[in-house]
Amino acid sequence: MNDERIKKHYDCLWSSRSRTVLRRDEERASIIISLLPNDTASVLEVGCGNGLIINKIDWIPAMGLDISEQALKSVRHPAVVASVAEIPFPEKAWDAVIASEVLEHIPEQDYQRALSEIQRVAGRYIIISIPNEENLEKNTTVCPCCSFKFNAFHHVRSYSPREIQTLFPRFVLKKLIKAGEQIRTPSALELFVRHRILKRYLPFENNTCPKCEYSSFFEKVPSSKSSSEFKIFSVIRNLVVRLPVINHHRERWIFALFAREESHCKIQEARGKHD
């Protein structure tokens, strides 16, 4: 999808979302805020959505940035409509930059530029959260118009703790946390049965196909699978879940705090003097 279509998708998505905040998202916001160093002087949150995190920061100058104008209507700080691949601020304009549940969404053609932009405008710190070793196939949906299969949440990449360390070359990883409720990773066998045999995928609801750009925001897409098929899958799934060899649980998120290399050196020097 081009930038304009992506913007329209997220405008529709935020318009359709309930205002109820899930407990797990409150937990995510609290962990992100707890990672802000005490000496942080200002903060920019890119991909801030409706302000769940940035609205809680009221002791230092803060700003939100998102591609969706609709989402920013709920942000109580100053906010700007922009892409994370084109952040409209000068170098080191913000002491800290937050990107929570953002990096996994960025299209491949914009990804490296987005990482560079975050590094460019962050004066001292970068804080991120991303899904923890997500199985992208788990949440597959199918476009009813062109049959294209894609992740229903538009996640296009998965991360391990090791991969996170090299995201920002000009920054040093200071802290990494795995947190959130334990979620089950489906086995390859379970996904094979679900997708290849029963042809069961997540519903195509409140979504836009990244290939043909068909959107379901304004109409309901009926499920094509019968209740008997669902029962068969449920029986197989319950059997698979009971097998400890192929049953794996993990924390939902990875959180990371990075410090710009010169800031990291100063911190280390200060600690050395106190020692």
Buried (B, 14 or more C-beta within 10 A) or exposed (E): BEEEEBBBBBBBBBEEEEEEEEEEBEBBBEBBBEBBBEEBEBBBBBBBBBBBBBBBBEEEEBBBBBBBEBBBEBBEBEBBBBBBBEBEBEEEBBBBBBBBBBBBBBBEEBBEBBBBBBBBBBBBBBBBBBBBBBBBBBBBBBBBBEEEBBBBBBBBBBBEBEEBEEBBEEBBBBEEBEBBEEBEBBBEEBBEBBBEEBEBBBBBBBBBBBBEBBBBBEEEBEBEBEEEBEEBBEEBBEEBBEEEEBBEEBBBBBBBBBBBEEBBEEBEEEEEEEE
